[in-house]
Amino acid sequence: MALSTNNREIVFESILNFRDLGGYQARGGKTVAWRRLFRSGNLAEMTEKDFTKFHGELGVGVIIDLRSDFEIKRQGLGKVSHPDIVHRNVSFVREGGKKETNDRQLAGITSMGELYLNMVREPGFGEKIVEALGIVADGNGSPLVFHCFAGKDRTGILAAAILGSLEVADRDIAADYAMSTAYMKALQDKVNADKSDPNANKLPDFFWETKPELIVFFLNGIRKEYGSMRGYLTTHGGNDCLFGKLERELLV
């Protein structure tokens, strides 16, 4: 049975937190196209049945992998390492995910909204976001997915950047962000059970929160410092050409 074209959450056997970013009202009265852009958690454990749905039914042909080199080496690519799929790694992890870097980013932080603002203020981070947007803009209509490990933080920042640049309302960006909540308990249990990573269970409790107000805090911070999401992206190398291509690629 073919998948409905307006079913936002898509269930797989071994992929968590996968959904369609289509259907949101955007710039100029247009709508983000369905079945064009997806966000997800880790894809490395994809089963054969998952791959048939992912590539065969959804037709995903481009992947933006936001993980670090360390994560990719440790977790692998799985079935998406396929000749018909373009895999682009745009790491949103500073200094390869060193513990010292992670500890510095978390120092004094009490919420994920604060952490997201700290991340996008890091030198070079904005350029990485613009690089990822360029891949989306050059998709030539091919369905594309971007993902990290949990599908909520790095993926959430990129989703907010894309939707924000298309002038999707904050309430819709926040509602989309909060949809990750349903997956966090299972993912937290899985991470804590992984004895091969001694630092995994040392994450603060707030790390697993996906309340809508967290991404609203982040969006308000961007607006206060840069005027708008497009203002932030322009400061880090974006331009009207990029935004125009994104609109043509994603809006209907």
Phi, psi and omega per residue, in radians:
M1 nan 2.297 -3.131
A2 -1.183 2.555 3.116
L3 -1.287 2.445 3.078
S4 -1.065 2.482 -3.091
T5 -1.397 -0.086 3.111
N6 -2.236 0.512 3.038
N7 -1.623 1.867 -2.988
R8 -1.185 -0.927 3.137
E9 -1.470 2.262 -3.115
I10 -2.069 2.150 -3.016
V11 -1.651 2.294 3.074
F12 -2.102 2.940 3.086
E13 -1.234 -0.731 -2.985
S14 -2.345 0.331 3.055
I15 -2.057 2.194 3.121
L16 -1.740 2.563 2.912
N17 1.175 0.756 -3.132
F18 -1.800 2.238 3.107
R19 -2.714 2.827 -3.128
D20 -1.548 2.394 3.092
L21 -1.675 0.210 3.132
G22 -1.348 2.883 3.009
G23 1.623 -0.173 -3.117
Y24 -1.419 2.438 3.078
Q25 -1.228 2.409 -3.002
A26 -2.386 -2.824 -3.066
R27 -0.979 2.408 3.016
G28 1.181 0.411 3.139
G29 1.334 0.127 3.133
K30 -1.530 3.072 -3.076
T31 -2.242 2.496 3.034
V32 -1.149 2.227 -3.064
A33 -1.133 2.469 3.005
W34 -1.292 2.652 3.036
R35 1.015 0.515 3.095
R36 -1.979 -0.621 -3.017
L37 -2.437 2.222 -3.116
F38 -2.194 2.745 3.005
R39 -2.196 2.681 -3.013
S40 -2.783 2.872 2.869
G41 -1.467 -2.883 -3.050
N42 -0.999 2.371 -3.126
L43 -1.761 -0.059 -2.933
A44 -1.160 -0.419 -3.078
E45 -1.706 0.307 -3.107
M46 -0.995 2.312 3.080
T47 -1.503 3.022 3.106
E48 -1.085 -0.713 3.106
K49 -1.127 -0.704 3.078
D50 -1.039 -0.768 -3.091
F51 -1.116 -0.655 3.102
T52 -1.077 -0.729 3.102
K53 -1.213 -0.779 -3.061
F54 -1.113 -0.918 -3.043
H55 -1.673 -0.671 -3.099
G56 -1.352 -0.876 -3.082
E57 -1.495 -0.834 3.130
L58 -1.393 -0.415 3.093
G59 1.294 0.400 -3.112
V60 -1.091 2.192 -3.105
G61 -2.129 -0.147 -3.128
V62 -2.346 2.332 3.108
I63 -2.153 2.277 2.954
I64 -1.852 1.953 -3.078
D65 -1.718 2.007 -3.055
L66 -1.606 0.080 -3.111
R67 -1.319 2.866 3.067
S68 -1.388 2.882 3.038
D69 -1.005 -0.694 3.131
F70 -1.053 -0.795 3.132
E71 -1.115 -0.739 -3.118
I72 -1.117 -0.734 3.115
K73 -1.134 -0.654 -3.079
R74 -1.377 -0.708 -3.039
Q75 -1.715 -0.391 3.128
G76 1.407 -3.101 3.100
L77 -1.850 -0.508 -3.116
G78 1.236 -2.562 -3.009
K79 -1.270 -0.210 3.124
V80 -1.341 -0.121 2.984
S81 -1.358 1.404 -2.951
H82 -2.357 2.443 -3.061
P83 -1.080 -0.370 -3.130
D84 -1.635 0.071 -3.139
I85 -2.086 2.266 3.077
V86 -1.516 2.108 3.134
H87 -1.911 2.052 3.131
R88 -2.056 2.171 3.108
N89 -1.705 2.016 3.044
V90 -2.155 1.554 -3.006
S91 -1.198 2.241 3.043
F92 -1.718 0.394 -3.111
V93 -1.915 2.175 3.139
R94 -1.275 2.351 3.000
E95 0.924 0.674 3.045
G96 1.220 0.246 3.110
G97 1.408 0.455 3.116
K98 -1.029 2.505 3.141
K99 -1.017 -0.683 -3.126
E100 -1.094 -0.670 3.123
T101 -1.179 -0.786 3.128
N102 -1.074 -0.742 3.132
D103 -1.097 -0.687 3.139
R104 -1.131 -0.727 3.137
Q105 -1.142 -0.569 -3.097
L106 -1.512 -0.210 -3.071
A107 -1.048 2.136 3.101
G108 1.335 0.023 -3.094
I109 -1.509 2.413 -3.141
T110 -2.106 -0.041 3.120
S111 -2.676 2.800 3.123
M112 -1.210 -0.528 3.080
G113 -1.038 -0.751 3.079
E114 -1.115 -0.731 -3.137
L115 -1.084 -0.738 -3.135
Y116 -1.067 -0.728 3.107
L117 -1.125 -0.719 3.081
N118 -1.049 -0.717 -3.118
M119 -1.103 -0.831 -3.059
V120 -1.300 -0.210 3.053
R121 -1.488 -0.259 -3.113
E122 -1.113 2.444 3.110
P123 -0.950 2.268 3.077
G124 1.565 -0.242 -3.072
F125 -1.205 -0.754 3.136
G126 -1.055 -0.656 3.107
E127 -1.123 -0.592 3.080
K128 -1.154 -0.708 3.094
I129 -1.078 -0.779 3.133
V130 -1.104 -0.673 3.089
E131 -1.052 -0.769 3.123
A132 -1.126 -0.716 3.104
L133 -1.086 -0.605 3.108
G134 -1.114 -0.644 3.100
I135 -1.165 -0.752 3.094
V136 -1.059 -0.765 -3.085
A137 -1.159 -0.464 -3.130
D138 -1.694 0.360 -3.046
G139 -1.237 -0.260 3.130
N140 0.934 0.621 3.073
G141 1.439 -0.064 3.134
S142 -1.323 2.274 3.073
P143 -0.970 2.407 -3.017
L144 -2.302 2.517 3.024
V145 -2.192 2.483 2.972
F146 -2.104 2.557 -3.038
H147 -2.737 2.809 2.954
C148 -2.225 -2.381 3.100
F149 -1.571 -0.993 -3.107
A150 -1.502 -0.422 -3.113
G151 1.382 0.361 -3.102
K152 -2.201 -0.560 -3.008
D153 -1.703 -1.286 3.056
R154 -1.050 -0.755 3.089
T155 -1.124 -0.676 3.115
G156 -1.135 -0.675 3.095
I157 -1.119 -0.800 -3.130
L158 -1.157 -0.691 3.080
A159 -1.051 -0.754 3.124
A160 -1.136 -0.645 3.128
A161 -1.163 -0.784 -3.135
I162 -1.161 -0.925 -3.099
L163 -1.151 -0.668 3.101
G164 -1.116 -0.695 3.120
S165 -1.166 -0.432 3.096
L166 -1.568 0.068 3.099
E167 1.121 0.592 2.937
V168 -1.191 2.472 -3.085
A169 -1.091 2.534 3.108
D170 -0.935 -0.700 -3.096
R171 -1.084 -0.599 3.117
D172 -1.307 -0.680 3.082
I173 -1.097 -0.716 -3.140
A174 -1.175 -0.704 3.131
A175 -1.144 -0.685 3.096
D176 -1.117 -0.791 3.119
Y177 -0.996 -0.772 -3.061
A178 -1.210 -0.269 3.109
M179 -1.129 -0.289 3.093
S180 -1.226 -0.297 -3.049
T181 -0.964 -0.674 -3.059
A182 -1.076 -0.328 -3.035
Y183 -1.838 -0.162 -2.943
M184 -1.246 -0.641 -3.118
K185 -1.113 -0.799 3.133
A186 -1.102 -0.690 -3.124
L187 -1.230 -0.704 3.108
Q188 -1.072 -0.772 3.119
D189 -1.075 -0.694 -3.139
K190 -1.145 -0.765 -3.140
V191 -1.131 -0.769 -3.116
N192 -1.156 -0.461 -3.141
A193 -1.435 -0.167 -3.112
D194 -1.442 1.708 -3.069
K195 -1.325 -0.162 -3.137
S196 -1.356 -0.219 3.127
D197 -2.066 1.710 -3.035
P198 -1.172 -0.278 -3.100
N199 -1.675 -0.170 -3.017
A200 -1.058 -0.767 -3.075
N201 -1.471 0.176 3.102
K202 -1.718 0.076 3.110
L203 -1.188 2.464 3.120
P204 -1.130 2.707 -3.104
D205 -1.021 -0.634 -3.090
F206 -1.170 -0.261 -3.137
F207 -1.029 -0.500 -3.057
W208 -1.610 0.042 -3.111
E209 -1.413 2.484 3.106
T210 -2.378 0.754 3.125
K211 -1.195 2.500 -3.105
P212 -1.024 -0.562 -3.104
E213 -1.159 -0.329 3.123
L214 -1.194 -0.775 3.134
I215 -1.320 -0.494 3.042
V216 -1.125 -0.726 3.069
F217 -0.999 -0.785 3.124
F218 -1.088 -0.821 -3.127
L219 -1.119 -0.689 3.096
N220 -1.138 -0.648 3.096
G221 -1.122 -0.744 3.080
I222 -1.059 -0.779 -3.115
R223 -1.130 -0.689 -3.135
K224 -1.154 -0.689 -3.060
E225 -1.522 -0.500 -3.018
Y226 -2.236 -0.032 3.125
G227 1.564 -0.638 -3.131
S228 -2.967 2.997 3.059
M229 -1.124 -0.685 3.092
R230 -1.112 -0.572 3.081
G231 -1.111 -0.772 3.091
Y232 -1.065 -0.828 -3.084
L233 -1.152 -0.658 3.107
T234 -1.109 -0.697 3.109
T235 -1.046 -0.469 -3.062
H236 -1.931 0.420 2.985
G237 1.931 -0.129 3.075
G238 -1.254 2.834 3.125
N239 -2.703 3.077 -3.094
D240 -1.092 -0.551 3.111
C241 -1.086 -0.806 3.122
L242 -1.073 -0.822 -3.091
F243 -1.133 -0.645 3.100
G244 -1.131 -0.708 3.112
K245 -1.165 -0.661 3.091
L246 -1.083 -0.757 -3.138
E247 -1.090 -0.763 -3.130
R248 -1.179 -0.570 -3.115
E249 -1.341 -0.612 -2.930
L250 -1.971 -0.351 -3.020
L251 -1.805 2.529 3.095
V252 -2.317 nan nan
